[in-house]
Amino acid sequence: MRDAAPGSRNLITDVPGLKVGQAHDLAVRSGVSVILPDERAVAACDVRGGGPGTRETDALNPENLVDAIDAIVLSGGSVYGLAAADGVAGWLGAHGRGYGLVLRPGVPTSPVVPAAILYDLANGGDKAWGEDPPYRRLGREAVVSAGLDFELGTTGAGYGAMAGSLKGGTGSASLIAADGIAVGALVAVNPFGSVVAPGGRTFWAAPYEIGQEFGGLSPSGLRAVADDWGLAKADPAARMNTTIACVATDVALTPAQAKRVAVMAQDGLARAIRPIHAPFDGDVVFALSTAHRPMGEAADFTIARIGALAADVLARAVARAVYAATPWPGTDVRTWRDLA
């Protein structure tokens, strides 16, 4: 049996049945990422940050009627970015995708599109959009572009992000376990906290790195001192931060099982960002199942495995986002590669 390793792309799309689309507006300095399953998929959500912004997350609770989603949206733009899900829902509905309580001609389906947003309104981009914010358009552009390959760094929902005082971005990673179970993560990294240890450039996620996917630095550079947060943001204003993510697996999950995976996956943010889940972060993690693989026996143990793998993969995805991030055109915003 082979060892566990990243999938061929080292992206969330290594989980069978998933595509990702992204779009951004260079002038606005903001963007959108869409996770698009081939078929309706079971999903769940866990919120840990003190200032979250979400849409349709209550619909994911196991006790509620709708037990599957049609897409998940991660967006910049704070409250304005929630409109990105409108563009995605419109496109899905036009293609006959969505929940259909009444299936007859003339009654449209109702696409279920949970979303979460991060704050990038104060990054210097042109936000003078009046009554017409760009996010519905960006949502549609993102879903239309969905495919198996996509870029990391300054792109998608993380286009306008800052990770502490370094340029943030969009990251992804995957792992195929020895028995074939696939787990992946997509994340937009915009935290108050720092992704690197004080006094150097070693990612907090270094112990989980596979190969040299984010620089190949040894964990020996890690050190943590109380109240020393290194490159965290100097001005942690409320709602000016947030890391939002989606983890996915091909194992068939119930809504309650997906919720447990989302809860466990949050630990990936804690492994990669210090501090995390602060009052002025709005951290949200979605978990999604494409159900290409049956659960099999020992379900509780399998859920524990998937949750643990998802946390590791999410930690790697956070570091990969910042590792790949580049300055916005015409700016000298500080990136990880600028560190000595």
C-alpha atoms as one frame of an Amber mdcrd trajectory, in Angstrom:
protein
   0.000   0.000   0.000   1.402   3.400  -0.970   1.967   6.193   1.534  -0.417
   9.107   1.836   0.500  11.929  -0.542  -0.977  15.023  -2.176  -3.139  14.449
  -5.225  -1.844  15.145  -8.711  -2.790  18.844  -8.504  -2.375  19.363  -4.748
  -5.683  21.215  -4.910  -9.134  20.637  -3.469 -10.166  19.462  -6.935  -8.208
  16.258  -6.313 -11.374  15.262  -4.447 -13.451  13.574  -7.181 -16.595  15.470
  -8.110 -15.411  19.020  -7.424 -14.518  22.040  -9.522 -13.409  25.524  -8.468
 -13.951  28.824 -10.226 -12.411  32.187  -9.342 -12.725  35.812 -10.393 -11.351
  39.108  -9.165 -11.549  42.818  -9.946  -8.093  44.375 -10.112  -9.315  47.939
  -9.540 -11.557  47.001  -6.622  -8.873  44.673  -5.139 -11.353  41.981  -4.245
 -12.524  38.653  -5.568 -14.614  35.507  -5.300 -13.979  31.746  -5.189 -16.693
  29.165  -5.882 -16.578  25.479  -4.945 -18.854  23.708  -7.418 -19.745  20.022
  -6.930 -20.772  18.038  -9.989 -23.903  16.937  -8.113 -25.720  18.272  -5.067
 -23.542  17.559  -2.039 -23.939  17.181   1.708 -22.268  20.043   3.557 -21.921
  21.584   7.007 -20.454  24.707   8.549 -18.572  25.657  11.705 -18.148  29.288
  12.793 -15.432  30.241  15.296 -14.579  33.888  14.633 -16.204  36.702  16.592
 -17.284  38.738  13.548 -18.613  36.334  10.889 -20.569  37.170   7.766 -22.482
  34.263   6.241 -25.421  33.263   4.062 -27.605  30.127   4.263 -25.531  28.459
   6.947 -28.649  27.731   9.046 -29.947  25.603   6.167 -27.029  23.235   6.743
 -28.089  22.247  10.259 -28.829  18.504  10.359 -32.361  19.021  11.707 -33.434
  21.172   8.768 -35.140  20.208   5.488 -32.443  20.799   2.886 -29.685  18.206
   3.223 -27.460  19.175   0.278 -25.962  22.249  -1.377 -25.349  23.250  -4.980
 -22.246  25.414  -4.482 -20.253  27.157  -1.759 -19.038  30.735  -2.178 -16.083
  32.417  -0.481 -15.867  36.145  -1.141 -14.142  39.352  -0.284 -16.149  42.524
   0.136 -17.510  42.140   3.655 -21.327  42.358   3.638 -21.340  43.393  -0.023
 -19.584  40.152  -0.930 -22.565  38.055   0.144 -24.156  39.126  -3.153 -21.645
  36.904  -4.973 -23.890  33.982  -4.052 -26.747  35.700  -5.945 -24.740  35.501
  -9.159 -23.929  31.840  -8.527 -27.534  30.979  -7.635 -28.802  32.745 -10.751
 -26.460  30.770 -12.983 -27.309  27.473 -11.281 -31.041  28.111 -11.502 -30.794
  28.981 -15.183 -29.169  25.579 -15.704 -31.882  23.731 -13.796 -29.734  23.034
 -10.765 -31.017  23.355  -7.226 -33.521  22.082  -4.706 -36.949  21.392  -6.189
 -39.785  21.049  -3.690 -42.355  21.445  -6.474 -41.160  19.913  -9.743 -43.363
  21.217 -12.531 -42.973  23.534 -15.536 -42.786  27.196 -14.643 -41.569  26.595
 -11.090 -37.827  27.282 -10.871 -35.497  25.274  -8.686 -33.984  26.866  -5.601
 -30.181  26.588  -5.651 -28.739  26.302  -2.144 -25.548  28.371  -2.067 -24.038
  28.949   1.382 -21.444  31.717   1.497 -18.948  33.378   3.809 -17.141  36.691
   3.443 -13.941  38.381   4.586 -13.161  42.055   5.059 -10.973  43.684   2.388
 -12.713  47.066   2.083  -9.768  49.083   3.461  -7.001  47.751   1.203  -6.804
  50.787  -1.077  -8.893  49.458  -3.958 -11.631  51.482  -5.634 -14.730  50.785
  -3.536 -16.739  53.734  -4.897 -19.304  51.419  -6.477 -22.393  53.308  -5.315
 -25.464  51.088  -5.534 -23.844  48.522  -7.798 -21.139  46.501  -5.974 -19.330
  44.080  -8.313 -19.887  40.883  -6.352 -22.921  39.456  -8.142 -20.985  39.816
 -11.395 -17.858  38.310  -9.875 -19.850  35.369  -8.515 -21.211  34.588 -11.946
 -17.778  34.989 -13.569 -16.311  32.617 -11.016 -18.884  29.841 -11.389 -18.780
  30.028 -15.186 -14.989  29.563 -15.080 -15.100  26.537 -12.759 -12.655  23.751
 -13.609 -10.106  21.394 -12.117  -7.105  23.741 -12.224  -6.890  27.177 -10.622
  -4.247  29.588  -9.352  -3.137  30.222  -5.781  -2.027  33.404  -4.060  -3.383
  36.795  -5.091  -6.512  35.496  -6.747 -10.134  34.627  -6.022 -11.604  35.355
  -2.595  -8.122  36.042  -1.247  -7.259  38.627  -3.897  -7.699  41.538  -1.496
  -6.571  39.707   1.629  -3.815  40.492   4.110  -2.456  37.743   6.379  -1.416
  39.690   9.423   0.934  42.315   8.001   1.881  40.167   4.984  -0.041  39.795
   1.729  -2.655  37.089   2.112  -4.357  35.121  -0.597  -6.142  31.974  -1.685
  -4.610  28.595  -0.911  -5.426  24.964  -1.529  -3.977  21.539  -0.804  -4.983
  17.882  -0.909  -4.089  14.485   0.470  -4.895  11.016  -0.821  -4.657   8.560
   2.070  -3.075   5.135   1.720  -6.523   3.526   1.351  -7.592   6.057  -1.297
  -9.671   8.460   0.795  -9.339  11.955  -0.699  -9.360  15.125   1.393  -8.824
  18.672   0.145  -9.058  22.278   1.314  -9.570  25.722  -0.189  -8.995  28.810
   1.954  -8.968  32.595   1.679  -6.402  33.815   4.211  -7.060  37.238   5.741
  -6.462  36.865   9.500  -5.544  39.344  12.181  -2.932  36.815  13.318   0.393
  35.891  11.749   1.104  32.818   9.619   4.835  32.856  10.442   6.704  32.521
  13.723   8.220  35.672  15.281  11.727  36.631  14.250  11.904  34.690  10.992
   9.988  33.376   8.003   9.044  29.866   9.105   5.363  29.120   8.625   3.507
  27.925  11.704   2.265  25.135   9.426   5.825  23.903   8.767   5.410  20.566
  10.614   2.637  19.619   8.177   4.440  20.577   4.954   4.820  17.852   2.321
   7.926  18.226   0.177   8.656  21.895  -0.463   5.110  23.035  -1.189   5.611
  26.263   0.757   9.360  26.753   0.861  10.665  23.628   2.567  11.777  25.393
   5.748  12.412  23.202   8.769  10.106  23.474  11.812  13.282  24.209  13.801
  12.605  27.905  13.184   9.405  27.842  15.224   9.226  29.620  18.550   6.230
  30.894  20.507   6.389  33.458  23.277   3.366  34.688  25.206   1.977  37.927
  23.754   4.518  37.927  20.909   2.397  37.590  17.774   5.082  38.601  15.320
   3.601  39.818  12.041  -0.006  40.049  13.215  -1.941  43.141  12.134  -1.143
  46.270  14.103  -4.751  47.506  13.852  -7.107  44.605  14.578 -10.293  46.580
  13.986 -13.578  44.696  14.178 -14.644  42.939  10.950 -11.373  43.856   9.201
 -10.037  40.318   9.161 -11.287  36.714   8.753 -10.132  33.414   7.249 -12.793
  31.447   5.368 -12.384  27.917   4.065 -13.944  24.775   2.684 -12.666  21.253
   3.278 -13.942  18.338   1.222 -13.810  14.559   1.021 -15.059  11.918  -1.381
 -16.391   9.759   1.482 -20.183   9.766   1.828 -21.125  11.772   4.943 -24.382
  12.610   6.646 -24.984  16.268   7.562 -24.098  15.504  11.192 -20.884  13.754
  10.182 -19.955  16.664   7.907 -20.475  19.011  10.846 -17.991  17.024  12.929
 -15.448  17.210  10.100 -15.912  20.995   9.903 -15.383  21.302  13.671 -12.202
  19.224  13.537 -10.918  21.037  10.449 -10.953  24.349  12.326  -7.866  23.079
  14.144  -6.009  23.482  10.859  -6.424  27.237  11.190  -5.088  27.065  14.744
  -2.029  25.158  13.500  -1.294  27.736  10.795  -2.288  31.127  12.268  -1.495
  32.725  15.632  -3.717  34.013  17.141  -6.908  32.789  15.498 -10.680  33.024
  16.163 -10.291  36.477  17.727 -13.258  38.816  18.348 -12.370  40.713  15.177
 -11.969  37.621  12.960 -14.982  36.022  11.275 -13.495  32.575  10.727 -15.769
  30.037   8.997 -15.047  26.504   7.763 -17.397  24.548   5.505 -17.132  20.775
   5.076 -18.426  19.070   1.944 -18.852  15.457   0.793 -19.039  14.395  -2.839
 -20.012  10.838  -1.777 -17.942   9.108  -4.454 -16.769   6.591  -1.832 -19.012
   4.688   0.614 -18.490   5.193   4.313 -17.993   1.502   5.060 -17.633   0.068
   8.524 -16.225   1.821  11.610 -17.903   5.085  10.627 -16.921   7.006  13.777
 -13.264   6.110  13.324 -13.439   7.119   9.659 -14.929  10.488  10.614 -12.090
  10.999  13.093  -9.563  10.217  10.350 -11.177  12.547   7.836 -11.395  15.371
  10.373  -7.743  14.961  11.347  -6.643  14.838   7.714  -8.773  17.883   6.896
  -7.116  19.899   9.680  -3.643  19.018   8.382  -4.594  19.785   4.777  -6.175
  23.106   5.755  -3.023  24.138   7.640  -0.986  23.426   4.508  -3.444  25.357
   2.338  -3.094  28.438   4.579   0.681  28.450   4.177   0.443  27.827   0.444
  -1.830  30.871   0.086   0.698  33.233   1.650   3.677  31.520   0.025   2.149
  32.117  -3.435   0.873  35.638  -2.750   2.213  38.524  -4.845   1.678  42.294
  -4.489  -1.239  43.955  -6.210  -0.035  45.526  -9.481   1.689  48.827  -8.904
   2.073  48.337  -5.153   4.866  47.311  -2.812   2.723  45.507  -0.240   4.925
  43.184   1.804   4.867  39.483   0.950   6.357  36.383   2.559   9.118  36.381
  -0.052  10.250  39.801   1.196  11.145  38.371   4.616  14.832  37.958   5.336
